[in-house]
Amino acid sequence: MIAGAAAETSRPRHLCYFRRADTLHQMTTPTLTLRAAALTCCALASFTAAAQPPTAQTPAPPAGSAAATPAAPSGPDMNAYYTLGPDSLARDGVPKGTLKGPFVLPDSKAYPGTQHTYWVHVPAQYDPSVEADLMIFQDGQAFIDMNGSARAPNVLDNLIYRRELPVMITAFINPGRTPEQPEPNPKEWGDRTTNRPTEYNVLDDRYARVIVDELLPALMKEYNITKDPARRGIGGTSSGAIAAFTVAWHRPDQFHKVLSIVGSYTNIRGGDAYPDIIRRSEKKPLRIFLNGGRNDNRGVGRDGTYDPRRDWFLQNVRMAEALTEKGYDLNYIWGINTHGQRMGGAMLPEMLRWLWRDHPVSTDPNDTVERSYRAPKS
């Protein structure tokens, strides 16, 4: 589905966002929803530090959908209080990384006839002699939109400088398209104009082959990136989120961290099967952060018929329940948001902190380098 447009335990900031997964198994879905309401109040209060990003676009139904969720009735803006905090904005004195690209992966072997555009954020502190961590975002154009609701390059610059993230190379990849098709953009993420619906929503391993066999070799050729999957993450929003989960699910030898914003774990192309697949499969070494919203697409068709398999919020809660039952390293937060990045974009700094909460640190009190801002590579 198009979305158009936790910190370490020792870090007290914004801990009200998160409900630890080890308590989730004791709750039914209704109980989980009530418990999450209190957390949402905390999250709403924390996102008041900065300018409001542009209003997210209303998600478009997948092509051919006969029971797409109708537009929300007029009323209050359920995203009004999700504003970007200082970690998502450019800060004076913080060294800026370089956003390189666009680059093109031509003629995909996984999806013949398509090409994939991508960009790479290289932090100012990157040292080619030292292995860097890796993060990959689907729907790359939405995460590098510096007028949008995520502004990931700012987040990376700020958190790497303060040592809240390790030095990492970050790739932002768009869904595949044929040469004559338009590049996705903040108003049209590609559901109607690219190969996005097939690549992102199908549960097979073909899109994982794009990432592992096509994108990774291009990145590894240019940058010194770790091969340790525990130091690699992949994420996205909406269909990009389920795509990221699918990549990690098929290739845990390559990625252990998954960032999911209003993930489309719904019956677009059978994504609602994941909770049952998770329960009957051997546990994989994944760490997952889920974000969902009570006012996301709720599965009510134009004729008023409710289809739980098309209820985004319900299916995200089902994912959390299944992952918890299997003992996954899981964090999650349910807001009052609609579909899109308004809440998840504002939460991006905390989601990344939590996923990388155990990156190496020095506890030597005389280590003045560890206790200083991370300086740019000279």
Stockholm file with secondary structure:
# STOCKHOLM 1.0

chainA/1-378         MIAGAAAETSRPRHLCYFRRADTLHQMTTPTLTLRAAALTCCALASFTAAAQPPTAQTPAPPAGSAAATPAAPSGPDMNAYYTLGPDSLARDGVPKGTLKGPFVLPDSKAYPGTQHTYWVHVPAQYDPSVEADLMIFQDGQAFIDMNGSARAPNVLDNLIYRRELPVMITAFINPGRTPEQPEPNPKEWGDRTTNRPTEYNVLDDRYARVIVDELLPALMKEYNITKDPARRGIGGTSSGAIAAFTVAWHRPDQFHKVLSIVGSYTNIRGGDAYPDIIRRSEKKPLRIFLNGGRNDNRGVGRDGTYDPRRDWFLQNVRMAEALTEKGYDLNYIWGINTHGQRMGGAMLPEMLRWLWRDHPVSTDPNDTVERSYRAPKS
#=GR chainA/1-378 SS CCCCCCCCTTCCTTGGGCCCGGGGGGSCHHHHHHHHHHHHHHHHHHSCSSCCCCCCCCCCCCTTCSSCCCCCCSSCCTTTTCCCCGGGSCCTTCCCCEEEEEEEECSCSSSTTCBEEEEEEECTTCCTTSCBEEEEEESHHHHSCTTSSCCHHHHHHHHHHTTSSCCEEEEEECCCBCTTSCCCBTTBCSTTTSSHHHHHHCCSSHHHHIIIIIIHHHHHHHSCBCCCGGGEEEEEETHHHHHHHHHHHHCTTTCCEEEEESCCCSTTTTGGGHHHHHHHSCCCSCEEEEEEETTSCEEECTTSCEEEEEEHHHHHHHHHHHHHHTTCEEEEEEESCCSSSHHHHHHHHHHHHHHTTTCCCCCCTTCTTTTSCCCCCC
#=GC SS_cons         CCCCCCCCTTCCTTGGGCCCGGGGGGSCHHHHHHHHHHHHHHHHHHSCSSCCCCCCCCCCCCTTCSSCCCCCCSSCCTTTTCCCCGGGSCCTTCCCCEEEEEEEECSCSSSTTCBEEEEEEECTTCCTTSCBEEEEEESHHHHSCTTSSCCHHHHHHHHHHTTSSCCEEEEEECCCBCTTSCCCBTTBCSTTTSSHHHHHHCCSSHHHHIIIIIIHHHHHHHSCBCCCGGGEEEEEETHHHHHHHHHHHHCTTTCCEEEEESCCCSTTTTGGGHHHHHHHSCCCSCEEEEEEETTSCEEECTTSCEEEEEEHHHHHHHHHHHHHHTTCEEEEEEESCCSSSHHHHHHHHHHHHHHTTTCCCCCCTTCTTTTSCCCCCC
//
